[in-house]
């Protein structure tokens, strides 16, 4: 078929119709792009970070907006799910970058929402929208929930997601969620899309753990053979490291800058970092089993102090589609 | 409030005392445990009055009542203004008809259209402000109300008419929530501060104006306004943390800016109540050290009491006197209180000063006839207060009187002073009749008043069982004091000798009730002639209220159940008296012996299975002879119940009579049967083995040891 303007228009209309009949998530209006998480209390990327975003053509940032945790609600006069740790925006989001507001929901808060998920979904969505308006985050096409839900809290989380998704769809927005490796074994939540977290794969508190940030063997336990999941998935890879401090074999603390630590007697430090090789090995495994990411890969997270441990070439290869 | 202490008391009681008593009820702690310090009109327990803890709401409802008319109850106004949420209120005000009975709502719909519109906007304001103040709020968040705060501000500022001051307050609230502090200050200066000094809306708006000053860095202006508005917490916010200092420093700070601030009264109430002794549960007085801070408070109170700007100077002198008394300086306290009696005072403080005067006089005045006259006048005043402040709430809680729980200030103070201070002094001074008179009044006056009033409902069970009659300090005293004093008291009930007698007689329980106690004690003392005399005076009403009944025959050794009837004590006394007389007259030895056995059986049973004849309560322990306390919290201290000694005497007499009966009778068969009836099988078998009864014992016991082991514990032959 010749690519006449009429044909192109017909193809576009057909694509739109197909998309309209299927899940909004697969319409791909955001398109394939490189993305990064921002998980700090203040959004103020420095020049190096801005340059990094530019060099790697990052077109989407998942910014954690606030946590929902149990705290005292003066209005209700009791402990209830409330927003905490709201991110301050000390700098504008660079032009041309889409923001996906993310909300971390603690398990206790999720339990605290039981029976009132509609009310809390509305509060979360309204607050995210207000933050986006107030901080001029541009047009929001997607909101993401992050929650380490379990079998016991599955029903509540599903109800919360459904209610939030319904609210978001009214404004032509989608709801995505983070998906932890263990959650791959469960049915997918009623949301538009997900991001498979390929980090924090092990227990950092366990002295026997080799690398809690990323251990390919840990990933293999969940990702094997040809797999299908109920929602389109993107993949998030770690680009960070830390130190895990133990005293007499017991976990003591996480240390963000392990190079400056002087150990006491009885203390041990386990230095952990997701190596480029492990990331790439994981990437190959995941794409082999689950297929290519729906929209692209995401790096966790935007912090020059961490990103400097990876070369531009390595970052590009993590992002690369092939 | 004593609920925590009460729970503690109950716990300790069961922990230490389960082996001691099985009474139907007794005092859990001493009457002197009642809190006395009172500078605010508070009852001992939380009440259902919606205004009890919200003076501002009451003032506001009164303002509405001025508009709506005195026929509209405050409670109806309170429901509409404070309780009905926005949406139901909007439905009620706009519905075509209203079938409810709320008279304020009726007025709003008929004559208060502007007020209904105002209340609607005010409720919207509160809803939207609530969202702003929610932890979920974020600037630019959609609030979802029917109006925005900006719209409320605009609407409120455009209003005139009779509700203008109320609209200005709404504008102030909305602007404050929006953070428009400069405009709040401007509104205060230009429109609100010119309202009359006593305007409630001005007072309510002052806090927002003060807050606006504070948030714009004008701390001194904020402090002045908070002080004017009486908001001590706002005042504290205006000074650095380091300047706030101790409790006394805080009082001084507030006093200096706002000498008549309600905070001062509230804090005095809270602090001094906390100082009042709390160690009177079971272990008697435990002296509490008065902390240095309280002494500083006393100095400050004496200083403030000299300030002519202070309206309730008596309150400060009363506080100083109270602390002096807690220090153990009753005479110093009395001197300071004398100054309080002459100082300007609020109604509540005037009353509290009089109560404390009564208390200090009881502690310090010589216990002579002059004091009795003085006391009578004081009692008349306090009694009138008890009578004048009755309510359904008091009736609902009156059962608390048994455990001395605080529930009604005036009666608490009657019991606190009379039972806690005066009665012990009367007993020490050898005036047991006065002690009984006063205790009777303190225990029964309130219950009598409530019952006679007729307009109060009591719990259903209260009428079935007169729980209070035999579980109170008067009863304990009457059942343990020497019998002569009790008889003298009883005589004065019929023949009062002075005004004191007449006053207290009219407020106690009455002669029939006392006659029953005397008669019962006479049964205990085996004085059946006197028992007949007093029990014969017991009315049917008293018998109907008795806390025990008898269901076994006192002259039968078996456990067969009977209906003892309401007259069981009198019938028993009469028969015992008759047996006494018949035994003396009867010539036939066998008949006389039978009378002796019947009498001995009555004696034994009246302390055994028919203990209700001689007692109102039965201890579970069998160690009565050790002399147990009647209960806990008895004001007269180590009051011992003598029933153990009485029982020992009765059993000894019973044994002696039985021996005499066996020696008197000539019929061996009867003797053997009697011994068997009393469980003395061995003697029956050994000494009367040839009788039918003796043979039956021998044949039914396999071995001699069987009847050796039979315990003839009750019969010591």
HADDOCK unambig.tbl for C-alpha pairs under 7 A between the chains (distance, minus, plus):
assign (segid A and resid 73 and name CA) (segid B and resid 135 and name CA) 6.56 0.50 0.50
assign (segid A and resid 75 and name CA) (segid B and resid 134 and name CA) 6.02 0.50 0.50
assign (segid A and resid 82 and name CA) (segid B and resid 135 and name CA) 6.22 0.50 0.50
assign (segid A and resid 82 and name CA) (segid B and resid 136 and name CA) 6.53 0.50 0.50
assign (segid A and resid 83 and name CA) (segid B and resid 135 and name CA) 6.68 0.50 0.50
assign (segid A and resid 83 and name CA) (segid B and resid 136 and name CA) 6.09 0.50 0.50
assign (segid A and resid 123 and name CA) (segid B and resid 136 and name CA) 6.91 0.50 0.50
assign (segid A and resid 126 and name CA) (segid B and resid 141 and name CA) 6.48 0.50 0.50
assign (segid A and resid 127 and name CA) (segid B and resid 136 and name CA) 6.82 0.50 0.50
assign (segid A and resid 127 and name CA) (segid B and resid 138 and name CA) 6.29 0.50 0.50
assign (segid A and resid 127 and name CA) (segid B and resid 141 and name CA) 6.21 0.50 0.50
assign (segid A and resid 130 and name CA) (segid B and resid 138 and name CA) 6.37 0.50 0.50
assign (segid A and resid 130 and name CA) (segid B and resid 139 and name CA) 6.67 0.50 0.50
assign (segid A and resid 130 and name CA) (segid B and resid 140 and name CA) 5.30 0.50 0.50
assign (segid A and resid 130 and name CA) (segid B and resid 141 and name CA) 4.63 0.50 0.50
assign (segid A and resid 131 and name CA) (segid B and resid 138 and name CA) 6.76 0.50 0.50
assign (segid A and resid 134 and name CA) (segid B and resid 139 and name CA) 6.68 0.50 0.50
assign (segid A and resid 134 and name CA) (segid B and resid 140 and name CA) 6.16 0.50 0.50
